[in-house]
Amino acid sequence: MAGIDWLDGFMKRNETLSLRTPEATSLSRATSWHNVDTFFNNLQTVLERHEFPPEKIWNLDETGCTTVQRPNKVIAKTGAKQVGAIVSAERGQLVTLCCAVSATGNTVPPMMIFPRVNFRDHFINGGPPGSVGAAFPSGWMTSDNFMVFMKHFASHVGCSPTNKVLLILDNHDSHISIEVLDYAKANGIVMVSFPPHCSHKLQPLDRSVYGPFKRYYNTACDAWMLNNKVKTMTIYDIPPIVGQAFPRAMTPANIQSGFRVSGVYPFDRDIFDDSEFMPADVTDRPIARADEADENTSADLNAPSTSGSSTPLVNKQLSASTSVTPISPEVIRPFQKAAPRKRKGGRKLGRTRILTDTPEKMEIEAAANKRKKCCVKQKAKVVKKIARPAPVVVDNESSTDQESSFEEDSSDPGDDCIGQIDAGDFVLVKFIGLLLKCC
């Protein structure tokens, strides 16, 4: 059995190999990678239709900044089992940072969303120049806050119906509300969405910008902890730290590299080689074909033989050709295919699309109206359950006496004084009704 000595020798003999820590890739990301062609088709359609120059191609994405940083590496004694670094708390608070960058390396001042109910201007003191802010209890992006950023974005890029820009972003619900799409279409912003679970390869900000930004941010947090040893970092200390890390990471070289390696600009649909599609080959989903004959043919080729007189698939392929052709191991033993996933909650699967096109916009609007109707029906059911009276048994004799007394006292002399009540006065209210005997 090969041991550690053999591994050391093997690595020395093969200098092109190295020990790497793999990046965790979820099954959803692996199985959704086949949608890349559809995204490049949409992107090519938009580029040919409007002929966008690189300064008009923008990418937008959010990232999180917390009050508990990830400490940088330190030099310690060899063999030390535990090497610690001071952080502000066990669990921190999140501030969402929304950024937009162009293919030429330009940036728009970011937007920060604080975990508060109401926003105050002093929240963003010390942040990057021109930054804007908003508030939401969880610190996440919402449709209302995204509308604020869209207005901020339009004011900086100078877009209009005659001077359109392209904005590429993900399929988050806050990005595709009807109000946002209406504003984008009225102001000349063409929006194209990424396919779901593919932003780790297609998003320029994720490819080459947010990684350096997080490293500079963690370094600035470490420096803040050294300078404020007796203090706990709060969300109001995040904007000055972002102000230090933002210009160092948002360099033209980093931004242009992200657009290049993702194939957005310069446009290159073949930027990804076959090795990046290999995880999806094993777990790809069945694709519906338009030609039914092709489906039947492929099904017959992949199905195992049930008749004893029929020849195996390999022998058929060998006998069909006069020359010897190589056979893939997948023909002899096909790879396992993942079964279709079960949908939870009836949520429609996302896809890449040109969001500002009229058919797509009408489809999104119809889905939003359907959700509103469902919410209204559910609220009506809850109100009916609350308003439904409990079963009661009424004593006839007592009820008649109480009804007569109720009629006598129905005219309250205090009714004439209602107009004399002013704001801030204390009012004593007397409730008169039938006394019912419950079972």
BELWO-V705203 format. One record per backbone hydrogen bond with DSSP energy under -0.5 kcal/mol. CO is the residue of the C=O (numbers start at 1). NH is the residue of the N-H. If there is no record, write none. Layout:
co:CO nh:NH
co:CO nh:NH
This chain:
co:3 nh:7
co:4 nh:8
co:5 nh:9
co:6 nh:10
co:7 nh:11
co:8 nh:12
co:9 nh:13
co:10 nh:14
co:13 nh:15
co:14 nh:17
co:18 nh:20
co:20 nh:22
co:24 nh:26
co:26 nh:30
co:27 nh:31
co:28 nh:32
co:30 nh:33
co:32 nh:35
co:33 nh:36
co:34 nh:37
co:35 nh:39
co:36 nh:40
co:37 nh:41
co:38 nh:42
co:39 nh:43
co:40 nh:44
co:41 nh:45
co:42 nh:46
co:43 nh:47
co:44 nh:48
co:45 nh:49
co:46 nh:50
co:47 nh:51
co:53 nh:56
co:54 nh:57
co:54 nh:103
co:56 nh:58
co:56 nh:166
co:57 nh:103
co:58 nh:168
co:59 nh:101
co:61 nh:99
co:63 nh:97
co:65 nh:95
co:67 nh:69
co:69 nh:71
co:74 nh:76
co:77 nh:80
co:93 nh:67
co:95 nh:65
co:96 nh:98
co:96 nh:113
co:97 nh:63
co:97 nh:99
co:98 nh:111
co:99 nh:61
co:100 nh:108
co:101 nh:59
co:102 nh:105
co:106 nh:102
co:108 nh:100
co:110 nh:132
co:111 nh:98
co:112 nh:114
co:112 nh:134
co:113 nh:96
co:114 nh:116
co:114 nh:136
co:120 nh:123
co:121 nh:124
co:122 nh:125
co:124 nh:127
co:128 nh:131
co:132 nh:112
co:134 nh:114
co:136 nh:139
co:139 nh:96
co:142 nh:146
co:143 nh:147
co:144 nh:148
co:145 nh:149
co:146 nh:150
co:147 nh:151
co:148 nh:152
co:149 nh:153
co:150 nh:154
co:151 nh:155
co:152 nh:156
co:153 nh:156
co:153 nh:157
co:154 nh:158
co:154 nh:159
co:160 nh:163
co:163 nh:160
co:165 nh:190
co:166 nh:58
co:167 nh:192
co:168 nh:60
co:169 nh:194
co:172 nh:175
co:172 nh:176
co:173 nh:176
co:177 nh:181
co:178 nh:182
co:179 nh:183
co:180 nh:184
co:181 nh:185
co:182 nh:186
co:183 nh:187
co:184 nh:189
co:185 nh:188
co:188 nh:165
co:188 nh:190
co:189 nh:191
co:190 nh:167
co:191 nh:355
co:191 nh:356
co:192 nh:169
co:195 nh:198
co:198 nh:201
co:198 nh:202
co:199 nh:203
co:202 nh:204
co:203 nh:207
co:204 nh:208
co:205 nh:209
co:205 nh:210
co:209 nh:213
co:210 nh:214
co:211 nh:215
co:212 nh:216
co:213 nh:217
co:214 nh:218
co:215 nh:219
co:216 nh:220
co:217 nh:221
co:218 nh:222
co:219 nh:223
co:220 nh:224
co:221 nh:225
co:222 nh:226
co:223 nh:227
co:224 nh:228
co:228 nh:231
co:234 nh:237
co:235 nh:238
co:235 nh:239
co:237 nh:241
co:238 nh:242
co:239 nh:243
co:240 nh:244
co:241 nh:244
co:241 nh:245
co:242 nh:246
co:243 nh:247
co:244 nh:248
co:245 nh:249
co:246 nh:250
co:249 nh:251
co:251 nh:255
co:252 nh:256
co:253 nh:257
co:254 nh:258
co:255 nh:259
co:256 nh:260
co:257 nh:261
co:258 nh:262
co:259 nh:264
co:259 nh:265
co:260 nh:263
co:263 nh:268
co:268 nh:271
co:273 nh:276
co:274 nh:277
co:274 nh:278
co:275 nh:278
co:277 nh:281
co:278 nh:282
co:279 nh:283
co:290 nh:292
co:291 nh:295
co:292 nh:296
co:293 nh:297
co:294 nh:298
co:295 nh:299
co:296 nh:300
co:297 nh:301
co:298 nh:302
co:299 nh:303
co:312 nh:316
co:313 nh:317
co:314 nh:318
co:315 nh:319
co:316 nh:320
co:317 nh:321
co:328 nh:331
co:328 nh:332
co:329 nh:333
co:344 nh:347
co:353 nh:193
co:353 nh:355
co:354 nh:357
co:357 nh:361
co:358 nh:362
co:359 nh:363
co:360 nh:364
co:361 nh:365
co:362 nh:366
co:363 nh:367
co:364 nh:368
co:365 nh:369
co:366 nh:370
co:367 nh:371
co:368 nh:372
co:369 nh:373
co:370 nh:374
co:371 nh:375
co:372 nh:376
co:373 nh:377
co:374 nh:378
co:375 nh:379
co:376 nh:380
co:377 nh:381
co:378 nh:382
co:379 nh:383
co:380 nh:384
co:381 nh:385
co:382 nh:386
co:383 nh:387
co:384 nh:388
co:391 nh:439
co:393 nh:437
co:394 nh:396
co:395 nh:399
co:396 nh:400
co:397 nh:401
co:398 nh:402
co:399 nh:403
co:400 nh:404
co:401 nh:405
co:402 nh:406
co:403 nh:407
co:404 nh:408
co:405 nh:409
co:407 nh:410
co:410 nh:412
co:411 nh:413
co:412 nh:415
co:413 nh:416
co:414 nh:417
co:415 nh:418
co:417 nh:420
co:418 nh:421
co:422 nh:425
co:427 nh:429
co:429 nh:431
co:430 nh:432
co:434 nh:436
co:436 nh:438
co:437 nh:393
